[in-house]
Amino acid sequence: MIRSMLKIVFWGSFFVLFGCRFKSIDMKIDDAYIVKKSDIRAYVGDDIDGDWVKKRIDGDFLVVDISTKQDLVLFQKQHTAGMFHQAHFCQQPMIVSPLVIGGVYLKGKEVIKYLWASSSLHDVKNSQKESGWYKYNVVFFTRFDQDIPLYEEQIMDKRQKNYEKFDLRKQPEDICFEIGNAGMMVSYLSNTARLTKDQIKQAFEGEIISSSDTLKK
């Protein structure tokens, strides 16, 4: 998952550098809260069943509500490449940590999966729009403590050999992230959003979302 995501980012950068038109996605953070691992399926669907999550991730999840000026469901209909979600600790931009699960989510599915669904895109689109902004989720792991080596193409700092360990409950750090789409002719990338360590602390201090509360927001 992480390896393929980095390849998408690499090729997106390639197209930007070598003649691909580049456009922006307007994004902002609305809220952040903790969801139990047992209840995260309501947000990420079958992505919770991946080997990476089942075997290597321990702890709850940090769900971040975001808004974009662009309708990403319609956007995916117009651009065949999938939306990616990339993140790093703001103070350590060259250090690779397994922070994110999947891409951009809407009502428990990655945005691209709405192109394969039988439900009306029009209904989905309109139900999520508020005050000119479209509502989505991105999801972060809160803890990683295993010794897993990086692939060679992932290494950005030669001193780093394994994924960086972290525990956001014990030691929260600012997280910087973007969403984007790496197409053959046009690449899109959002502004960089910064989720501060104080926001992460507040998320942990709040009531953990349970299955009875999921997707109320």
C-alpha positions, 0 to 999 in steps of 0.5 A: 500500500505505502509502496504503491502510493509512493509510486503514484506520488513519484509519477505525479511529480514526473508529469509535473516536471515534464510537461503535464499541466498542474492544477490545485485542489482547495482543501481545509480541515474541519475536525479530528477525532479518534475511532476504535479499530473495531469501528473503523470499517464504517469509515474505510470499508474493506481497506481494514482487511488489508494485510498491512492493517491486520498484521502490522497496525495496533491501536485506534485510528485518527479520522480527519474530516476535510472539505474541498471546493471540488466535488471529488466524486465528479472529479474522479469521473473526469480523471481516471487516476485514483486520488492519493493521500500522502502525509509526513511529520511536519518537522521531519519531512524526509523521514518515512512513517506509515501514517495513512490508510488508503486515500480519500473516503466518502461514507465508508468508501474510497472516492474512486469506488463510487464510479463502480457503484450503482447508486446515483453520483448526483445523490451522493454529491448533493448530500455531502455539499455544505456551504459550497464545500464537499465533505470527506474523510482521511484516516491516519494510524495512531501507532506503529512500533514494528521493525520493517525495512523500507523499499529502496525507492522509499528512502529519502534520508540515507540514514533511515533503513526502517519505517519510523516508529511513532505513538501519537497518544504518547508523543503527538506531532504536527502532521502535514498532508495533501491529497491529489491525483496523478493523471497522464495529462493533468496532475492535481495536488491540494494545498498542504494541510497541517494537523497540529499536535494540539489538535491531535491531543484534543482528539485523544482527550475527546470521547472515542467514537464507537459503532453507535456514533459512527458517521453521525457527523 
